[in-house]
Amino acid sequence: GAGVSQTPSNKVTEKGKYVELRCDPISGHTALYWYRQSLGQGPEFLIYFQGTGAADDSGLPNDRFFAVRPEGSVSTLKIQRTERGDSAVYLCASSSAAGLGTEAFFGQGTRLTVV
Amino acid sequence: SQQGEEDPQALSIQEGENATMNCSYKTSINNLQWYRQNSGRGLVHLILIRSNEREKHSGRLRVTLDTSKKSSSLLITASRAADTASYFCAKNYGQNFVFGPGTRLSVLP
């Protein structure tokens, strides 16, 4: 596609429910990142994929958060037993290669609200 | 922490003036990228500057990097009301990117 696509754009869920957030990266991009951004803050790193594997998941806040990228393209961020503190904008980015000298392009984000 | 700081936290200028935002970091980087964000949604990529580069331009944007001071600056010349947004620098230390808290720029018509 022309850019990184994230669905849904908005998600309201009840405390304790399970949610899935989807990211379609730019075609051919091997690196995919998930970030979380709270109001008035900068994006906070969650997890990074190189191909199908999670190369760095050090930013996942706890074991309620999990992400997959089974075919090395689309990724799904999964949050179990949601809490009100999980409310934030979840941002996905992709780049053609990891790290050195490659731009990372972001989607429009999914605004998650836990009530 | 690798995060460093961005300053100022908020900047308000008149249309036509120049805006300068700064970003500092604490350990050596591979590259640094500047982004713009409107209304708390998607980040728009502006400029990437590599650790061996000192200055890059894109239209009205100029980014400098001083590795000895571990700092970068984003200059927006001849600002417009449409430049009103939050601006972030993202430091690349290896694989992921570390963002600072950003600078909120308001350009008044």
Interface residues (C-beta under 8 A of the other chain):
Chain A: A31 Y33 Y35 Q37 L39 G40 Q41 G42 P43 E44 F45 Y48 Q50 A55 D56 G59 V89 L91 A93 A98 G99 L100 G101 T102 E103 A104 F105 F106 G107 Q108 G109 R111
Chain B: N30 N31 Q33 Y35 G40 R41 G42 L43 V44 H45 L48 R50 F88 A90 N92 G94 Q95 N96 F97 V98 F99 G100 P101 G102
